[in-house]
């Protein structure tokens, strides 16, 4: 199967290069910003890959996005913060939509939406650090930042916020049914798709929350508890 040619970046699409080009099943690849950002905005956990002391490391992290930048935060003396500042990183976010139960183990798969981005982690200064923390907070729970007190000076000193400018990105999406088996024996095995959904439960208040304190608007919107 012919490979996709390289392309130039536009306002609507990321350039296709040797760094982000999807090689396997490239018909599932997407390079448009709208699709990439929709998947990033729908996820909660990013797996961040970097090199520390010559070894590859992957860390699951909360994140937030503002345009072409992804924000991450960690403890000032943590391995992620000390190893990645100014260095290239690769970040993956995956949403699993279903198990594809095929008639053979070879053809079994998943329906998914996945994004891999590439960039360089840059530590933010004081002027932008609060903005990065706000984006991370608002990504998980929109509206929460304005419901709570701002970080203290000590909390800010202990926290590093890094911005990853998205230099290259690609999405890969599988959304379909079963690939049918090719032998007569395969026809006797059950096959189908098992959908997977993420749901939000009823909020459980902390034991220190006063009984007359209502669920905040940000939590109520997310959980439907309003």
C-alpha positions as CSV (number, residue, x, y, z in Angstrom):
1,X,0.0,0.0,0.0
2,X,1.4,3.4,-1.0
3,X,2.6,5.6,1.8
4,X,1.2,9.1,2.4
5,X,3.4,11.8,1.0
6,X,4.9,14.5,3.3
7,X,3.0,17.7,3.4
8,X,3.2,21.3,4.7
9,X,1.5,22.6,7.8
10,X,-1.6,24.8,7.4
11,X,-3.9,26.5,9.9
12,X,-6.2,23.5,9.7
13,X,-3.8,20.6,9.5
14,X,-0.5,19.5,10.9
15,X,2.2,18.8,8.4
16,X,2.8,15.1,7.6
17,X,6.4,14.3,8.3
18,X,8.6,11.3,9.1
19,X,8.0,12.1,12.8
20,X,4.2,11.9,12.9
21,X,3.2,10.0,9.8
22,X,1.1,7.0,10.6
23,X,2.7,4.0,8.9
24,X,0.4,1.1,9.7
25,X,-3.2,1.3,8.4
26,X,-2.7,4.9,7.4
27,X,-6.2,5.1,6.1
28,X,-7.2,5.6,9.8
29,X,-4.9,8.5,10.2
30,X,-6.1,12.1,10.7
31,X,-3.9,15.2,10.7
32,X,-6.5,17.9,11.0
33,X,-6.3,20.0,14.1
34,X,-10.0,19.8,14.8
35,X,-9.9,16.0,15.1
36,X,-6.6,16.0,17.1
37,X,-7.9,18.6,19.5
38,X,-11.3,16.9,20.0
39,X,-9.5,13.8,21.2
40,X,-7.2,15.7,23.5
41,X,-10.1,17.6,24.9
42,X,-12.0,14.4,25.5
43,X,-9.3,12.7,27.5
44,X,-8.3,13.0,31.1
45,X,-4.9,11.2,31.3
46,X,-1.9,11.7,29.0
47,X,1.0,9.3,28.9
48,X,4.2,11.4,28.6
49,X,7.3,9.8,27.3
50,X,10.8,11.3,27.9
51,X,14.4,10.2,28.4
52,X,16.0,10.4,31.9
53,X,19.6,9.3,32.4
54,X,19.6,7.5,29.1
55,X,16.5,5.5,29.8
56,X,13.0,5.9,28.3
57,X,10.3,6.8,30.9
58,X,6.5,7.0,30.5
59,X,4.5,8.8,33.1
60,X,0.6,9.2,33.2
61,X,-0.3,12.8,33.9
62,X,-3.2,15.2,34.1
63,X,-3.0,17.9,31.5
64,X,-4.7,21.0,30.0
65,X,-4.7,22.6,26.5
66,X,-4.7,26.1,25.2
67,X,-4.5,26.3,21.4
68,X,-1.3,24.5,20.2
69,X,0.1,24.2,23.7
70,X,-0.4,21.3,26.2
71,X,0.3,22.1,29.9
72,X,1.7,19.6,32.4
73,X,2.8,20.1,36.0
74,X,4.8,18.2,38.6
75,X,6.8,18.6,41.8
76,X,9.8,20.8,41.4
77,X,12.3,18.1,42.4
78,X,10.5,15.3,40.6
79,X,12.1,13.3,37.8
80,X,9.7,14.6,35.1
81,X,10.3,18.2,36.0
82,X,14.0,18.0,36.1
83,X,14.5,15.7,33.1
84,X,12.2,17.3,30.6
85,X,12.6,21.1,30.8
86,X,13.9,22.1,27.4
87,X,13.9,18.5,26.1
88,X,11.8,16.8,23.5
89,X,8.8,14.7,24.7
90,X,6.1,12.6,23.1
91,X,2.6,12.5,24.5
92,X,-0.2,10.0,23.9
93,X,-3.9,10.2,24.7
94,X,-6.2,7.3,24.0
95,X,-10.0,7.0,24.2
96,X,-11.3,3.4,24.0
97,X,-14.8,3.0,22.5
98,X,-15.2,-0.7,22.3
99,X,-13.8,-4.2,22.1
100,X,-13.9,-5.7,18.6
101,X,-14.5,-9.4,19.3
102,X,-13.5,-11.1,16.1
103,X,-13.7,-14.8,15.0
104,X,-10.0,-15.1,15.3
105,X,-7.4,-13.7,17.8
106,X,-5.5,-12.3,14.9
107,X,-8.5,-10.1,13.8
108,X,-9.6,-9.1,17.3
109,X,-9.1,-5.4,18.0
110,X,-10.5,-2.3,19.7
111,X,-12.4,0.7,18.5
112,X,-10.4,3.7,19.7
113,X,-9.5,7.4,19.1
114,X,-5.8,8.1,19.8
115,X,-3.5,11.0,19.5
116,X,0.3,11.2,19.6
117,X,1.9,14.6,19.8
118,X,5.6,15.7,19.7
119,X,7.1,18.8,21.1
120,X,9.6,20.3,23.6
121,X,8.7,20.8,27.2
122,X,9.5,24.4,28.3
123,X,9.2,25.5,32.0
124,X,6.8,28.5,32.4
125,X,7.8,31.6,34.3
126,X,5.7,33.1,37.0
127,X,3.6,35.2,34.6
128,X,2.3,32.1,32.7
129,X,2.4,29.5,35.4
130,X,-1.0,30.4,36.9
131,X,-2.5,30.3,33.4
132,X,-1.1,26.8,32.9
133,X,-2.4,25.6,36.2
134,X,-5.8,27.0,35.4
135,X,-5.9,25.2,32.1
136,X,-5.1,21.9,33.8
137,X,-7.7,22.4,36.4
138,X,-10.4,23.5,34.0
139,X,-9.7,20.6,31.6
140,X,-10.7,18.1,34.2
141,X,-13.5,20.2,35.8
142,X,-14.6,23.3,33.9
143,X,-15.5,26.1,36.3
144,X,-13.6,24.7,39.2
145,X,-10.8,27.3,39.2
146,X,-13.1,30.2,40.2
147,X,-14.7,28.1,43.0
148,X,-11.5,27.6,45.0
149,X,-8.7,29.8,46.4
150,X,-5.7,30.5,44.3
151,X,-2.4,28.6,44.9
152,X,-0.3,29.9,47.7
153,X,3.2,31.2,47.2
154,X,4.6,28.1,48.8
155,X,2.5,25.8,46.6
156,X,3.7,27.6,43.5
157,X,7.4,27.3,44.6
158,X,6.9,23.5,44.9
159,X,5.3,23.2,41.5
160,X,6.8,23.2,38.0
161,X,4.5,23.9,35.1
162,X,5.7,23.0,31.6
163,X,4.2,23.9,28.3
164,X,4.6,21.6,25.3
165,X,4.2,23.4,22.0
166,X,2.7,20.9,19.6
167,X,5.2,20.7,16.8
168,X,3.8,17.6,15.2
169,X,0.7,15.5,15.8
170,X,-1.5,12.8,14.3
171,X,-4.7,11.0,15.3
172,X,-5.6,7.4,14.5
173,X,-9.2,6.2,14.7
174,X,-10.7,2.8,14.4
175,X,-14.5,2.9,14.3
176,X,-16.1,-0.2,12.7
177,X,-17.2,-3.7,13.0
178,X,-15.5,-7.1,12.8
179,X,-13.1,-8.3,10.2
180,X,-14.7,-11.6,9.1
181,X,-12.7,-14.8,9.3
182,X,-11.4,-16.4,6.2
183,X,-11.9,-20.1,6.9
184,X,-15.0,-22.3,7.4
185,X,-14.2,-22.9,11.0
186,X,-14.3,-19.1,11.7
187,X,-18.0,-19.0,10.8
188,X,-18.9,-20.9,14.0
189,X,-17.4,-18.5,16.4
190,X,-19.4,-15.6,17.9
191,X,-18.2,-12.1,16.8
192,X,-19.3,-8.6,17.4
193,X,-18.5,-5.3,19.1
194,X,-18.7,-4.6,22.9
195,X,-19.2,-0.9,23.4
196,X,-17.3,0.8,26.2
197,X,-18.7,3.9,27.8
198,X,-17.2,6.3,30.4
199,X,-19.8,7.5,32.9
200,X,-19.7,9.9,35.9
201,X,-21.2,8.8,39.2
202,X,-22.9,10.6,42.0
203,X,-20.5,12.9,43.9
204,X,-19.4,11.6,47.3
205,X,-18.6,14.5,49.7
206,X,-15.5,14.4,51.9
207,X,-16.2,13.7,55.5
208,X,-15.1,17.3,56.5
209,X,-17.7,19.0,54.2
210,X,-20.5,20.6,56.2
211,X,-23.8,18.9,55.6
212,X,-25.5,22.2,54.5
213,X,-22.9,22.8,51.8
214,X,-24.3,22.1,48.4
215,X,-22.4,20.5,45.5
216,X,-20.5,23.2,43.6
217,X,-21.7,24.1,40.1
218,X,-18.6,22.6,38.4
219,X,-19.2,19.2,39.9
220,X,-23.0,19.4,39.4
221,X,-22.6,20.1,35.7
222,X,-20.2,17.2,35.3
223,X,-22.2,14.7,37.3
224,X,-25.7,15.9,36.6
225,X,-26.3,16.4,40.3
226,X,-27.8,19.8,39.9
